[in-house]
C-alpha cells in the first residue's frame, strides 16, 4: 500500500485531516524535551543507572525549581533520592518511621510527587504523559494531576483519592 492510501485510510475526512495537522503543529510548539548522550559505559552499570535515574542532574534541577523556597537542602536531597531510588528510600523510611509520622510522611510526599509531576509534565501532551504511566495508575494519577484541589466541590473527592 502506498503512503497516500495509508493516509486516506487513516484520515477519511477533511476535519480529521485538519484536526491531525492542528495537533501536530501544537506538539511542535511544546518545549523541547531533555536529551542525554552517553558513551563508553562498558562495565559501569551502577554509574549508568544513576545517570538514567537522575536524568543527568535534570531531575534535581526540576525539584529545585518546583519547590524553590519550600525545602531545605537536606529535604530536597532526600526527596530527590526517593525519586531516583523509590524502593530503597521506601525501605529506609519504613525503618525510620511508623504510625502517624509515617502517615504524615506519605501524605506530604504524595502531594509533592503529584506537584512535581504536574511541573515536569508541562513539556508534554497529556497523551504522552499517560503513555508513560503504568496502566493501572493512569486514571487515579490523571485525576490528581489535572484536579484543582482548591475547588470546594472537588476537595473531598481529591482527599478521598489520596
C-alpha positions in Angstrom: 0.0 0.0 0.0 1.4 3.4 -0.9 1.6 6.3 1.6 -1.3 8.2 0.0 -3.6 5.1 0.5 -2.5 4.7 4.1 -3.2 8.4 4.9 -6.6 8.3 3.2 -7.5 5.2 5.2 -6.4 6.9 8.5 -7.9 10.4 7.8 -11.1 9.9 5.9 -12.5 13.4 6.2 -11.2 17.0 5.8 -12.0 17.7 9.5 -10.0 14.6 10.5 -7.0 15.9 8.5 -7.3 19.4 9.9 -7.5 18.1 13.5 -4.4 16.0 13.0 -2.5 18.9 11.5 -3.5 21.2 14.4 -2.4 18.5 16.9 0.9 18.0 15.2 1.6 21.7 14.9 0.7 22.2 18.6 3.1 19.4 19.6 5.9 21.1 17.6 5.4 24.2 19.8 5.9 22.4 23.1 9.3 23.0 24.8 12.0 20.6 23.5 12.4 17.6 25.9 15.7 17.0 27.6 18.1 14.7 25.7 21.2 12.9 27.1 24.0 11.2 25.2 26.5 8.9 26.9 29.4 6.8 25.6 32.0 4.4 27.0 29.6 2.9 29.6 31.1 -0.7 29.4 31.2 -2.2 32.9 29.7 0.9 34.5 26.2 -0.4 35.3 25.7 1.4 38.6 27.0 4.7 37.3 24.9 4.4 34.2 21.8 3.5 36.2 22.4 6.6 38.4 22.7 8.9 35.4 19.5 7.5 33.9 17.6 7.7 37.2 18.7 11.3 37.9 18.4 12.4 34.3 21.9 13.8 34.2 21.0 16.1 37.0 17.8 17.4 35.4 15.6 15.7 38.0 17.2 17.6 40.9 17.1 20.8 38.9 13.3 20.3 38.3 12.8 19.6 42.0 14.7 22.8 42.9 12.7 24.8 40.5 9.4 23.3 41.6 10.0 23.6 45.4 12.2 26.7 45.2 11.8 28.1 48.7 9.9 25.3 50.4 12.5 22.7 51.0 15.8 22.7 52.9 18.8 21.3 51.1 18.6 18.1 53.2 14.9 17.7 52.5 15.5 18.3 48.8 18.3 15.6 48.8 16.0 13.0 50.5 13.1 13.8 48.1 15.5 13.5 45.1 16.8 10.2 46.3 13.2 9.0 46.7 12.5 9.9 43.0 15.8 8.2 41.9 15.6 5.1 44.0 12.0 4.7 45.3 12.3 1.1 46.6 15.4 1.8 48.5 14.1 5.0 50.0 10.8 3.5 51.0 12.6 0.7 52.8 14.6 3.2 54.7 11.5 5.3 55.6 9.8 2.2 56.9 12.8 1.5 59.2 12.8 5.2 60.4 9.1 5.9 60.9 5.8 4.4 62.0 2.2 5.3 62.9 1.1 8.9 62.5 4.6 10.1 61.5 4.7 7.6 58.6 1.1 8.5 57.6 2.0 12.2 57.5 5.2 11.5 55.5 3.1 9.6 53.0 0.6 12.5 52.6 3.3 15.1 52.3 5.4 13.1 49.9 2.5 12.1 47.7 1.4 15.7 47.3 4.9 16.7 46.4 5.2 13.9 43.9 2.0 14.9 42.2 3.1 18.5 42.2 6.5 17.6 40.7 4.8 15.5 38.0 2.5 18.4 37.2 5.5 20.7 37.0 7.5 18.4 34.7 4.6 17.3 32.6 4.1 20.8 31.1 6.6 19.9 28.4 4.5 17.1 27.1 1.0 16.4 25.8 -1.4 14.6 28.2 -1.4 11.7 25.8 2.4 11.3 26.1 2.3 11.6 29.9 -0.5 9.0 30.0 1.5 6.6 27.9 4.5 6.9 30.2 2.4 5.8 33.2 1.8 2.2 34.4 -1.7 1.4 33.1 -3.1 0.5 36.5 -2.3 4.0 37.8 -3.4 6.2 34.8 -6.9 7.0 36.0 -6.0 7.9 39.6 -2.9 9.8 38.6 -4.7 11.9 36.0 -7.4 12.7 38.4 -4.8 14.0 40.9 -2.6 15.6 38.2 -5.4 17.6 36.5 -7.5 18.3 39.5 -7.9 21.7 41.0 -7.6 20.9 44.7 -8.8 24.4 45.6 -12.2 23.9 44.1 -14.5 23.2 47.1 -16.7 20.8 45.2 -13.7 18.6 44.3 -11.8 18.9 47.6 -13.4 15.9 49.3 -13.0 13.8 46.2 -9.3 14.8 45.9 -8.6 13.9 49.6 -10.5 10.6 49.2 -8.2 9.6 46.4 -5.2 10.4 48.4 
